[in-house]
Amino acid sequence: MPLGLIALAMGGFGIGLTEFVIMGLLPEVSADFEVTEAVAGYLISGYALSVAIGAILVTAAVIRFERKTVLLSLMVLFIIGNLMSALAPTYEVMMGGRIVAALCHGAFFGIGSVVAAGMVAPDKRAGAIAMMFSGLTIANVLGVPFGTMLGQQFGWRSTFWAITVIGIVALIGIAALVPTTPAPTAGGGLRGELGAFRNKQVWLSIAITILGYGGMFGAFTYIAFTLTEVSGFAASSVPWLLILFGSGLFVGNVLGGKAADRSLTKSLVWILAILTVVLIVFAASAESKIMTVISLFFMGAFGFATVPGLQMRIMNYASEAPTMASGANIAAFNVGNALGAWLGGLTIAAGLGFTSPIWMGAVVTVVGLVVLLLASSMDRSEKAPERDGVLVG
């Protein structure tokens, strides 16, 4: 395994920690800046929106530059953003720091996916992408609970100081371990990269990502309410159950990458189908603590097992110029997050109970599966070359 993948995973760990740890620190942040809980919550939604925007605009702005240089620049931006958060004298400066850090998120994972895939043999590229995303999953398993405890013990700013240090370590690792590559020329710069979007399979890949990942995230968004109000767990048990969920993310990411390297389309079909079954079983048996524990792990595992394959699919169909398409797919993950959370919120507001977001997640996932099957059928009918596991450039 190239050591550069570990450096990229470290960057992913820091970025994942920045994105999710704020959820556990909102009470402290709210009290410190004397804002309401709802206003403090904008630090989460503002970050997510900035990720989606940055994944497109920042990637477009840096498309012509050498990729290692871009990754280093993005990590500097990440460090600056978290330093602003750690030092923020006001809520507005804190929001500014969140936005600055978020702008590097989508571009880092989008460009990093291309770099990671280029560091290994063609039949191991989905696994390399999974390795980079493992930093994100580890952030959920270990980083978020420990980051939350650090912030509760020593003040929320200490967590952002720690993330800043992690960013510096990742910066050094990328500088030392990630190989330098020539500036991309095969796609003809930004125009060539945008030309990849003329392929309808690229757009279908984005739709599959939004639906396939959005279903799981919609169920997860309100999981604390499901665990306490339906399953009957004490609130103090929720962090440990979330670690279990995060463990599922990690396992699914690794196995999903291996499966995608063996057979990309078939693995995505099976993963989405099984995820749908898991969500249905979870929703139907959420009153059972034992079934909830089992379902929570498998929801995380099969939900995140889609990520390497979904990222690889769009890169395959944009193989001549994959960087912008890769960044667009990172934006699609965040659009899926927002869509799933919104639909789940609608079901709760309609009085359908705290299992309704899980049922809705199953419906959204099924739609994603149908789009995948239709897209694959269209591809075969047009006699396109078999692309599973093939990436040019």
HUQUI-V945456 format. One record per residue. N is the residue number from 1. RES is the residue in one letter. OMEGA is omega in radians with two decimals (none if undefined). Layout:
# HUQUI-V945456
n-><N & N>
res-><RES & RES>
omega-><OMEGA & OMEGA>
This chain:
# HUQUI-V945456
n-><1 & 2 & 3 & 4 & 5 & 6 & 7 & 8 & 9 & 10 & 11 & 12 & 13 & 14 & 15 & 16 & 17 & 18 & 19 & 20 & 21 & 22 & 23 & 24 & 25 & 26 & 27 & 28 & 29 & 30 & 31 & 32 & 33 & 34 & 35 & 36 & 37 & 38 & 39 & 40 & 41 & 42 & 43 & 44 & 45 & 46 & 47 & 48 & 49 & 50 & 51 & 52 & 53 & 54 & 55 & 56 & 57 & 58 & 59 & 60 & 61 & 62 & 63 & 64 & 65 & 66 & 67 & 68 & 69 & 70 & 71 & 72 & 73 & 74 & 75 & 76 & 77 & 78 & 79 & 80 & 81 & 82 & 83 & 84 & 85 & 86 & 87 & 88 & 89 & 90 & 91 & 92 & 93 & 94 & 95 & 96 & 97 & 98 & 99 & 100 & 101 & 102 & 103 & 104 & 105 & 106 & 107 & 108 & 109 & 110 & 111 & 112 & 113 & 114 & 115 & 116 & 117 & 118 & 119 & 120 & 121 & 122 & 123 & 124 & 125 & 126 & 127 & 128 & 129 & 130 & 131 & 132 & 133 & 134 & 135 & 136 & 137 & 138 & 139 & 140 & 141 & 142 & 143 & 144 & 145 & 146 & 147 & 148 & 149 & 150 & 151 & 152 & 153 & 154 & 155 & 156 & 157 & 158 & 159 & 160 & 161 & 162 & 163 & 164 & 165 & 166 & 167 & 168 & 169 & 170 & 171 & 172 & 173 & 174 & 175 & 176 & 177 & 178 & 179 & 180 & 181 & 182 & 183 & 184 & 185 & 186 & 187 & 188 & 189 & 190 & 191 & 192 & 193 & 194 & 195 & 196 & 197 & 198 & 199 & 200 & 201 & 202 & 203 & 204 & 205 & 206 & 207 & 208 & 209 & 210 & 211 & 212 & 213 & 214 & 215 & 216 & 217 & 218 & 219 & 220 & 221 & 222 & 223 & 224 & 225 & 226 & 227 & 228 & 229 & 230 & 231 & 232 & 233 & 234 & 235 & 236 & 237 & 238 & 239 & 240 & 241 & 242 & 243 & 244 & 245 & 246 & 247 & 248 & 249 & 250 & 251 & 252 & 253 & 254 & 255 & 256 & 257 & 258 & 259 & 260 & 261 & 262 & 263 & 264 & 265 & 266 & 267 & 268 & 269 & 270 & 271 & 272 & 273 & 274 & 275 & 276 & 277 & 278 & 279 & 280 & 281 & 282 & 283 & 284 & 285 & 286 & 287 & 288 & 289 & 290 & 291 & 292 & 293 & 294 & 295 & 296 & 297 & 298 & 299 & 300 & 301 & 302 & 303 & 304 & 305 & 306 & 307 & 308 & 309 & 310 & 311 & 312 & 313 & 314 & 315 & 316 & 317 & 318 & 319 & 320 & 321 & 322 & 323 & 324 & 325 & 326 & 327 & 328 & 329 & 330 & 331 & 332 & 333 & 334 & 335 & 336 & 337 & 338 & 339 & 340 & 341 & 342 & 343 & 344 & 345 & 346 & 347 & 348 & 349 & 350 & 351 & 352 & 353 & 354 & 355 & 356 & 357 & 358 & 359 & 360 & 361 & 362 & 363 & 364 & 365 & 366 & 367 & 368 & 369 & 370 & 371 & 372 & 373 & 374 & 375 & 376 & 377 & 378 & 379 & 380 & 381 & 382 & 383 & 384 & 385 & 386 & 387 & 388 & 389 & 390 & 391 & 392 & 393>
res-><M & P & L & G & L & I & A & L & A & M & G & G & F & G & I & G & L & T & E & F & V & I & M & G & L & L & P & E & V & S & A & D & F & E & V & T & E & A & V & A & G & Y & L & I & S & G & Y & A & L & S & V & A & I & G & A & I & L & V & T & A & A & V & I & R & F & E & R & K & T & V & L & L & S & L & M & V & L & F & I & I & G & N & L & M & S & A & L & A & P & T & Y & E & V & M & M & G & G & R & I & V & A & A & L & C & H & G & A & F & F & G & I & G & S & V & V & A & A & G & M & V & A & P & D & K & R & A & G & A & I & A & M & M & F & S & G & L & T & I & A & N & V & L & G & V & P & F & G & T & M & L & G & Q & Q & F & G & W & R & S & T & F & W & A & I & T & V & I & G & I & V & A & L & I & G & I & A & A & L & V & P & T & T & P & A & P & T & A & G & G & G & L & R & G & E & L & G & A & F & R & N & K & Q & V & W & L & S & I & A & I & T & I & L & G & Y & G & G & M & F & G & A & F & T & Y & I & A & F & T & L & T & E & V & S & G & F & A & A & S & S & V & P & W & L & L & I & L & F & G & S & G & L & F & V & G & N & V & L & G & G & K & A & A & D & R & S & L & T & K & S & L & V & W & I & L & A & I & L & T & V & V & L & I & V & F & A & A & S & A & E & S & K & I & M & T & V & I & S & L & F & F & M & G & A & F & G & F & A & T & V & P & G & L & Q & M & R & I & M & N & Y & A & S & E & A & P & T & M & A & S & G & A & N & I & A & A & F & N & V & G & N & A & L & G & A & W & L & G & G & L & T & I & A & A & G & L & G & F & T & S & P & I & W & M & G & A & V & V & T & V & V & G & L & V & V & L & L & L & A & S & S & M & D & R & S & E & K & A & P & E & R & D & G & V & L & V & G>
omega-><3.11 & -3.13 & 3.11 & 3.10 & 3.10 & 3.11 & 3.09 & 3.10 & 3.09 & 3.05 & 3.10 & 3.11 & -3.14 & -3.14 & 3.10 & 3.12 & 3.12 & -3.07 & -2.91 & -3.02 & -3.12 & -3.12 & -3.13 & -3.07 & -3.09 & 3.13 & -3.14 & 3.14 & 3.13 & -3.13 & -3.10 & -3.10 & 3.11 & 3.06 & 3.14 & 3.11 & -3.14 & 3.12 & 3.08 & 3.13 & 3.09 & 3.07 & 3.08 & -3.10 & 3.09 & 3.09 & -3.09 & 3.11 & 3.14 & 3.07 & -3.11 & 3.14 & -3.10 & -3.13 & -3.14 & -2.98 & -3.13 & 3.11 & 3.12 & -3.09 & -3.03 & -2.97 & -3.03 & -3.06 & 3.12 & -2.91 & 3.12 & 3.10 & 3.12 & -3.14 & 3.10 & 3.12 & 3.12 & 3.10 & 3.05 & 3.09 & 3.11 & 3.13 & -3.14 & -3.13 & -3.13 & 3.05 & 3.06 & 3.14 & -3.12 & -3.07 & -2.95 & 3.08 & -3.10 & 3.09 & -3.10 & 3.10 & 3.08 & 3.10 & 3.09 & 3.10 & 3.10 & -3.13 & 3.13 & 3.13 & -3.09 & -3.10 & 3.14 & -2.99 & -3.07 & -3.14 & -3.13 & -3.12 & 3.12 & 3.13 & 3.11 & 3.10 & 3.13 & 3.14 & -3.14 & -3.13 & -3.13 & -3.09 & -3.06 & 3.10 & -3.09 & -3.09 & 3.14 & -3.00 & 3.07 & 3.08 & 3.10 & 3.08 & 3.10 & 3.12 & 3.11 & -3.14 & 3.11 & 3.08 & 3.12 & -3.13 & 3.10 & 3.09 & 3.12 & -3.08 & -3.01 & -3.02 & -3.07 & 3.14 & -3.14 & 3.07 & 3.11 & 3.12 & 3.10 & -3.13 & 3.13 & -3.11 & -3.00 & -3.13 & -3.04 & -3.14 & -3.13 & 3.11 & -3.13 & 2.98 & 3.12 & 3.12 & 3.09 & 3.10 & 3.10 & 3.10 & 3.12 & 3.11 & 3.11 & 3.12 & 3.13 & -3.14 & 3.13 & 3.14 & -3.05 & -2.90 & -3.13 & -3.10 & 3.06 & 3.11 & 3.09 & 3.06 & -3.09 & 3.13 & -3.03 & -3.09 & 3.12 & 3.10 & -3.06 & 3.14 & 3.12 & 3.12 & 3.12 & 3.11 & 3.12 & -3.10 & 3.01 & 3.11 & -3.09 & 3.10 & 3.06 & 3.12 & 3.09 & 3.09 & 3.11 & 3.12 & 3.13 & 3.11 & -3.13 & -3.07 & -3.07 & 3.12 & -3.11 & 3.12 & 3.13 & -3.07 & 3.08 & 3.09 & -3.08 & -3.04 & -3.06 & -3.01 & -3.13 & 3.10 & 3.11 & -3.08 & -3.06 & -3.03 & -3.10 & -3.08 & 3.07 & 3.08 & 3.03 & 3.14 & -3.13 & 3.13 & -3.03 & -3.14 & -3.13 & 3.07 & 3.09 & 3.04 & 3.07 & 3.09 & 3.12 & 3.08 & 3.06 & 3.09 & -3.09 & -3.13 & -3.13 & 3.12 & -3.12 & -3.09 & 3.10 & 3.09 & 3.12 & -3.13 & -3.14 & 3.09 & 3.13 & -3.13 & -2.98 & -3.05 & -3.12 & -3.12 & 3.13 & 3.12 & -3.12 & -3.12 & 3.13 & 3.11 & -3.14 & 3.09 & 3.10 & 3.12 & 3.14 & -3.14 & 3.12 & 3.12 & 3.13 & -3.10 & -3.08 & -3.04 & -3.04 & 3.11 & 3.10 & -3.14 & -3.13 & -3.13 & 3.12 & 3.13 & -3.14 & -3.09 & -3.11 & 3.13 & -3.07 & 3.04 & 3.08 & -3.08 & -3.10 & 3.07 & -3.09 & 3.07 & 3.11 & -2.91 & -3.14 & -3.13 & 3.11 & 3.12 & -3.13 & -3.10 & -3.10 & 3.10 & 3.09 & -3.08 & 3.03 & -2.93 & -3.14 & -3.11 & -2.93 & -2.93 & -3.14 & 3.13 & 3.10 & 3.10 & 3.12 & 3.14 & 3.03 & 3.06 & -3.13 & 3.08 & -3.11 & 3.01 & 3.07 & 3.08 & -3.10 & 3.14 & -3.14 & 3.13 & -3.13 & -3.14 & 3.10 & 3.10 & 3.11 & -3.12 & 3.09 & 3.13 & 3.12 & 3.09 & -3.10 & 3.04 & -3.02 & 2.94 & -3.08 & 3.07 & 3.12 & 3.06 & 3.12 & 3.09 & 3.10 & 3.14 & -3.13 & 3.13 & 3.10 & 3.11 & 3.08 & 3.11 & 3.12 & 3.11 & 3.11 & -3.13 & 3.11 & 3.14 & 3.13 & 3.12 & 3.10 & -3.13 & 3.14 & -3.10 & 3.10 & 3.11 & 3.07 & 3.12 & 3.10 & -3.04 & -3.09 & 3.08 & -3.12 & 3.10 & 3.13 & 3.11 & none>
